[in-house]
Amino acid sequence: MQFGVGNPGGSDLIGYRKVTVTPEMVGQDVAVFAAVEVKTARGRVRPEQQRFVDHIRNAGGIAGIARSVDEARGILLV
């Protein structure tokens, strides 16, 4: 799969969240890729959008579908 900003299926909001790794992992801060697909209450998720979200999660990133600000916060503040 190839992804990039503006590609079909790419999430509406992308970025990263700083995460502090455990002392066993040297205790450094790392950036974790994050993507939020924004939908209205009844908006449909296209298959390519779901594949993008799944791909990010499977790669260790943070991703999800949000239909409200609270849902977006829940995705990003894991």
N, C-alpha and C positions, 0 to 999 in steps of 0.2 A: 504494500500500500504506500502511496505517496500522499503527503499532506502538506498544506501550507495555507497561509492566510489567503482567503478568497477562493480556495478550492471547494468544489462541491462536497458537502458533508462537514466542512470545518465548522467548529462551534462559533457562536456569536461573540463570546467573551473568552479570550485566552490570555495567559500570563503565567506567573509562577508564584509560589508561596515559599518563603524561607522556612526551612525545617531544621531544627537542631538534632543531629544524630546522637545516638547514645555514646557514652564513654568507650564502649567496646568498638565503636566505629570512629575513633579518634576525636570525637567531640566537635567536629567542624560543622558549620552551617552549610547547607546545600540548598539549591533551588529545585523545587519540584514543579514540573509542568502542570498547569491547571487549565481546564476548559469547561465552560458552562454554556449549554445550548438553552437559549431563552425562548419560552413558548407562552402563548396566552393560555387561559384556562382550558380552552378547547382546541388549541393548536396541535397539529399532528406532527409527530417526529418522523422524518423521512428515513428510509432504511440506511442511506449513506451517512446520515447524522448519527444514528444509533451505532453504526459500525465505527465511526470516529470516536465516540465516547467510549465504546468497548475497547478499542485499540489503546487509548490513553490509559485506561484503568489497567488493562493487561500488562502494559509496559511499566506500571508502578506510579503512574501519574494520578492526578485527582480530576475527575470529570463527572458530569451528570446533566440531567435535564431539570430546569427550574421553571416553575410557573408563578413564582412569587419571589420577592426579596428574601423572605425567610427561608425558602427552599434553596436559594443561591447561597445564602450564608451557611446553611447546613452542609452544603457540598464543600464549600471552601474551608470551613472551620472544623474539619474532622478532628 
